Each structure stands twice: as C-alpha cells, then as structure tokens.
C-alpha cells in the first residue's frame, strides 16, 4: 500500500470565505484515491482534513448568499465548459488524471449536485 494514496490531493478553486463564527469554507477539487470531489468544503486547521458541504451550509454559517451564489455559478461555468470540451486534464496537485472516465463521471455528478444546491439556497 502506497501511503500517498491516502493523502488527498487538493486544488483550491476560489478564495477562502470566513463565516462570522470563524468557520472557513472554500471551493475545492479534492482527489482521494481515484474519486474527484468538487464543491464547497469546510476547512480545518489541518490542511489535509476538509469536509464537503452543501452551498446552503455555507450560507447558513453566515457567508453572504450573493457571494456563495456567485462563486458556485462561476465554478459551475468552469465545470460545464470542461465537460463540454471533453477536457480530461487537471492541473497539479490533482493531476495528472489516472482515470479520465472517473473524472468525467465525478465532474458530472458535481455539476448536478451544485445545480441542486443553488436551487435549494
């Protein structure tokens, strides 16, 4: 077993947002094993421990709804464009992509999830 397989590779996709209570969130692309997780994450003091959250949870924590919507919509634009172009590449540290099919499936799931999250805010 390769220990590096258990360390997530994390690519920031936007700036960190801080809620009034100090909770920190950021849009990230996280690769754990072969799986790609794209969306809003709650950050911790340990840079390798992040938790995927819904966009609504970021708003509920006190980050401005307009800001969360704008960042999420921009992220969706990027994901849709990459999907439409058939772009299976990803920059370091999340690339190179070992399984282009896995990236395409996970990206499409992220698009669907983020679209639903926007509707629910």
C-alpha positions as CSV (number, residue, x, y, z in Angstrom):
1,X,0.0,0.0,0.0
2,X,1.3,3.4,-1.0
3,X,0.9,5.9,1.8
4,X,0.4,8.7,-0.7
5,X,-2.8,7.1,-1.8
6,X,-4.4,8.1,1.5
7,X,-3.3,11.7,1.4
8,X,-5.9,13.8,-0.5
9,X,-4.7,16.0,-3.4
10,X,-6.3,19.4,-3.0
11,X,-6.7,22.2,-5.6
12,X,-8.3,25.5,-4.5
13,X,-10.9,26.7,-7.0
14,X,-11.5,30.0,-5.4
15,X,-10.7,32.1,-2.3
16,X,-11.4,31.1,1.2
17,X,-14.6,32.5,2.8
18,X,-14.9,33.0,6.5
19,X,-18.2,32.9,8.4
20,X,-18.9,35.3,11.3
21,X,-18.2,32.5,13.8
22,X,-14.8,31.9,12.2
23,X,-15.7,28.8,10.2
24,X,-13.8,28.7,7.0
25,X,-15.0,27.4,3.6
26,X,-13.6,27.2,0.1
27,X,-14.4,25.7,-3.2
28,X,-12.0,22.9,-3.8
29,X,-11.2,20.0,-6.1
30,X,-10.2,17.1,-3.9
31,X,-8.9,13.8,-5.1
32,X,-8.9,10.9,-2.7
33,X,-7.9,7.6,-4.4
34,X,-9.5,7.8,-7.8
35,X,-12.5,9.8,-6.8
36,X,-12.9,13.5,-7.6
37,X,-14.9,15.7,-5.1
38,X,-15.6,19.2,-6.4
39,X,-17.6,21.8,-4.5
40,X,-17.7,23.7,-1.2
41,X,-15.6,22.3,1.7
42,X,-15.3,23.3,5.3
43,X,-11.7,23.9,6.2
44,X,-9.9,22.9,9.4
45,X,-6.6,23.8,10.9
46,X,-5.2,20.6,9.3
47,X,-4.9,21.4,5.6
48,X,-5.5,17.7,4.7
49,X,-8.8,17.4,6.6
50,X,-11.6,19.1,4.7
51,X,-15.2,18.2,4.6
52,X,-17.5,18.5,1.6
53,X,-20.6,20.7,2.5
54,X,-23.5,22.0,0.6
55,X,-23.5,25.6,-0.6
56,X,-26.6,26.2,1.6
57,X,-24.5,25.2,4.7
58,X,-22.0,27.9,3.8
59,X,-24.8,30.4,3.6
60,X,-26.3,29.1,6.9
61,X,-22.9,29.6,8.5
62,X,-23.2,33.3,7.7
63,X,-21.3,33.8,4.4
64,X,-23.2,36.2,2.2
65,X,-25.7,34.3,-0.1
66,X,-24.8,36.5,-3.0
67,X,-21.1,35.6,-2.6
68,X,-21.9,31.9,-2.3
69,X,-24.1,32.0,-5.4
70,X,-21.6,33.9,-7.5
71,X,-18.7,31.6,-6.6
72,X,-20.9,28.5,-7.2
73,X,-22.1,29.8,-10.5
74,X,-18.6,30.5,-11.6
75,X,-17.5,27.1,-10.6
76,X,-20.4,25.5,-12.5
77,X,-19.4,27.5,-15.6
78,X,-15.9,26.1,-15.4
79,X,-17.1,22.6,-14.8
80,X,-19.7,22.7,-17.7
81,X,-17.1,24.2,-20.1
82,X,-14.6,21.4,-19.2
83,X,-17.3,18.8,-19.6
84,X,-18.5,20.2,-23.0
85,X,-14.9,20.3,-24.3
86,X,-14.2,16.8,-23.1
87,X,-11.3,18.1,-21.1
88,X,-9.9,15.2,-19.0
89,X,-6.9,17.1,-17.8
90,X,-6.4,18.5,-14.3
91,X,-3.5,20.7,-13.0
92,X,-1.2,19.6,-10.2
93,X,-1.7,18.7,-7.5
94,X,-5.0,16.9,-8.6
95,X,-3.5,15.9,-11.9
96,X,-2.4,14.0,-13.8
97,X,-5.7,12.2,-14.0
98,X,-5.3,8.4,-13.7
99,X,-8.8,7.6,-14.9
100,X,-10.4,10.1,-17.3
101,X,-13.7,8.3,-17.2
102,X,-13.8,8.6,-13.4
103,X,-13.1,12.3,-13.7
104,X,-15.9,12.8,-16.2
105,X,-18.4,10.9,-14.1
106,X,-17.4,12.7,-10.9
107,X,-17.5,16.1,-12.6
108,X,-21.0,15.4,-14.0
109,X,-22.1,14.4,-10.5
110,X,-20.6,17.6,-9.1
111,X,-22.4,19.7,-11.7
112,X,-25.8,18.1,-10.9
113,X,-25.2,18.4,-7.1
114,X,-24.1,22.1,-7.3
115,X,-27.1,22.9,-9.6
116,X,-29.4,21.4,-7.0
117,X,-27.6,23.2,-4.1
118,X,-28.1,26.5,-5.9
119,X,-31.8,25.8,-6.2
120,X,-32.1,25.0,-2.5
121,X,-30.4,28.1,-1.2
